[in-house]
Amino acid sequence: MSDDTENNSAEPSEKVNGNLIQIARESGAEEAGEPLNLGRRVRELRKARGWTLEQAAGQAGLARSTLSKIENGQMSPTYEALKKLAVGLEISVPQLFTPPQRDQINGRMDVTRAAKGTPYATATYEHTLLAGSLRQKRMMPYTARIRARSVEEFDGWVRHDGEEVLYVLTGVIRLYTEFYEPVEMRRGDSAYYDAAMGHNVISLSAEDATILWVTSVN
């Protein structure tokens, strides 16, 4: 795939400003989350495996120049590129946003104020990552506004390592899973499931539903 093709695949709602991911809202205003050095994280994961840029790009099915730009914070990858990176690095997408482990820290805490999480938008979900400053997290907490209205909007099942808790904050959703019948869920309902099992969520209410997701990190 040519470099031009890779660069043109970036979603128009995402912009790069150094290491900040900015989300352009429908109102025209932009919101910047806490600094998230995704490029540094990808580089550390690549080097931990002893891979060159060429090797890592080949594993992920990306152009070498595209991977280089991601590592240097020169472009914001689409969700499809993130999935390719995760598959190539043999980790889950949430683990791309988990900083590398350091010495054990005791008695730690992180407070995420309302609307101050790190935003990351996809075609079907609008995620807000929580507790972004904590390292060595064993859980990945985030809220999501569910944009999808039909399961056909997904490119197959979402699946990744670990276990996951879903809690409905507002609205009505339908949870699709690989081995169970679809389940309609409302505010206050929750589900706990194996995240390696295919799963997708859509909104059924007039307004986009919002949920809290907590994913275990191996």
C-alpha positions in Angstrom: 0.0 0.0 0.0 1.4 3.4 -0.9 2.2 6.1 1.7 -0.5 8.4 0.2 -3.1 5.7 0.7 -2.1 5.2 4.3 -2.1 9.0 5.1 -5.5 9.5 3.5 -7.1 6.8 5.7 -7.0 9.0 8.8 -10.5 9.9 10.0 -11.4 13.6 9.5 -12.6 14.0 13.1 -9.1 13.3 14.4 -6.2 15.8 14.4 -2.6 15.6 15.7 -1.1 18.3 17.8 2.2 17.0 19.1 1.3 14.0 21.3 -2.3 15.2 22.0 -5.3 13.6 20.3 -7.9 16.2 19.5 -11.5 15.4 18.7 -13.5 17.8 16.5 -17.1 18.0 17.8 -20.1 18.5 15.6 -20.3 22.1 17.1 -16.9 22.8 15.5 -15.2 23.1 18.9 -12.2 20.9 19.6 -11.4 19.1 22.8 -7.9 18.0 23.7 -7.3 15.2 26.2 -4.5 14.7 28.6 -1.1 14.1 26.8 -1.0 10.6 25.4 2.3 9.6 23.9 1.0 6.8 21.8 4.1 7.0 19.5 6.5 6.4 22.4 4.4 3.5 23.6 4.4 1.9 20.2 8.2 2.4 19.8 8.8 0.8 23.3 6.7 -2.2 22.4 8.5 -2.6 19.1 11.9 -2.3 20.6 11.0 -4.7 23.4 10.5 -7.3 20.7 13.7 -6.5 19.0 12.0 -5.5 15.8 13.1 -2.9 13.3 10.6 -0.5 11.8 10.4 -2.7 8.7 9.7 -5.8 10.7 7.1 -4.2 12.9 5.4 -2.6 9.9 5.3 -5.9 8.1 3.8 -7.6 11.2 1.1 -4.9 11.4 0.4 -4.7 7.6 1.3 -1.0 7.6 3.7 1.0 5.5 7.1 1.7 7.1 6.6 5.4 6.7 3.2 5.3 8.4 4.6 3.4 11.4 7.5 5.9 11.6 5.0 8.9 11.6 2.9 7.2 14.3 6.0 6.7 16.5 7.1 10.3 16.0 3.7 11.8 16.7 3.3 13.1 13.2 0.0 11.4 12.5 -3.0 10.1 14.5 -3.8 6.5 13.4 -7.3 5.4 12.5 -9.0 2.8 14.6 -8.3 0.3 11.8 -4.6 1.1 12.0 -4.7 0.7 15.8 -6.2 -2.8 15.4 -3.5 -3.7 12.9 -0.8 -2.5 15.3 -2.4 -4.4 18.2 -2.6 -7.6 16.1 1.0 -7.1 14.9 2.3 -6.5 18.4 0.2 -9.4 19.7 -1.6 -7.3 22.3 -5.1 -5.8 22.7 -6.1 -2.3 21.6 -6.5 -1.1 25.2 -3.0 -2.2 26.0 -1.7 0.3 23.4 -2.8 3.0 25.8 -1.3 1.4 28.9 2.1 2.8 29.8 4.9 0.2 30.3 5.3 -1.3 33.8 7.7 0.3 36.3 8.5 -0.6 39.9 5.4 -1.4 42.0 3.7 1.7 43.3 1.6 1.5 46.5 -1.1 3.8 47.8 -1.7 5.5 44.4 -4.8 7.3 43.2 -5.9 9.3 40.2 -9.0 11.5 40.0 -10.5 12.1 36.5 -12.7 15.2 36.6 -15.9 15.3 34.6 -15.2 15.8 30.9 -11.4 15.7 31.6 -10.6 12.2 30.4 -8.6 11.5 27.3 -11.0 11.3 24.3 -10.6 8.8 21.4 -13.3 8.6 18.8 -14.0 5.7 16.4 -16.7 5.2 13.8 -18.9 3.4 16.2 -17.9 4.5 19.7 -16.6 7.7 21.3 -14.3 6.6 24.1 -13.1 8.7 27.0 -10.1 7.0 28.8 -10.0 7.5 32.6 -7.1 7.5 35.1 -4.7 8.3 32.3 -1.8 9.3 34.5 -1.6 5.9 36.4 1.0 3.4 35.3 0.9 -0.4 35.8 -2.9 -0.4 35.7 -4.5 -3.8 35.8 -7.7 -2.4 34.6 -8.5 0.0 31.7 -11.5 2.1 32.7 -13.3 4.3 30.1 -16.7 5.6 29.2 -18.1 5.4 25.8 -20.9 7.2 23.8 -22.4 4.5 21.5 -22.8 5.9 18.0 -23.6 2.7 16.3 -27.3 2.0 15.6 -26.9 -1.3 13.7 -24.5 -4.3 14.2 -23.8 -4.1 10.5 -21.8 -0.9 11.2 -19.0 -3.0 12.7 -16.3 -4.7 10.7 -16.9 -8.1 12.4 -16.7 -8.8 16.1 -14.7 -6.7 18.5 -12.5 -9.1 20.6 -9.4 -8.7 22.7 -7.5 -10.2 25.7 -8.9 -10.0 29.3 -12.3 -9.8 30.9 -14.7 -6.9 30.7 -17.4 -5.2 32.7 -20.0 -3.1 30.9 -22.4 -0.7 32.9 -25.1 1.3 31.3 -25.0 4.9 32.4 -27.7 6.4 30.2 -30.0 5.3 27.4 -30.8 1.8 26.1 -28.3 -0.5 24.4 -28.2 -3.9 22.8 -25.2 -6.1 23.6 -24.3 -8.6 21.0 -22.0 -11.5 21.9 -20.6 -14.4 19.9 -22.2 -17.2 22.0 -25.3 -15.7 23.4 -28.6 -14.1 22.2 -28.5 -10.3 22.0 -29.5 -8.6 25.3 -31.3 -5.3 25.6 -29.9 -3.3 28.6 -31.0 -0.1 30.3 -29.6 2.4 32.8 -28.1 0.6 35.8 -27.8 -2.8 34.0 -24.4 -4.4 33.8 -22.7 -7.4 32.1 -19.4 -9.2 32.8 -17.9 -11.3 30.0 -14.8 -12.8 28.4 -13.5 -10.0 26.1 -11.9 -12.7 23.8 -15.5 -13.6 22.9 -16.7 -11.5 20.0 -18.9 -8.6 21.2 -20.5 -5.4 19.8 -22.8 -2.7 21.4 -25.4 -0.5 19.6 -27.7 2.3 20.9 -31.4 1.7 20.8 -32.6 5.0 22.5 -33.3 8.2 20.8 -30.1 9.7 22.2 -26.8 7.9 22.0 -26.4 5.7 25.0 -23.4 6.1 27.3 -21.7 3.2 29.2 -18.8 2.6 31.5 -16.4 -0.1 30.4 -13.7 -1.6 32.6 -11.3 -4.0 30.8 -8.7 -6.1 32.6 -5.1 -5.6 31.4 -2.9 -8.7 31.3 
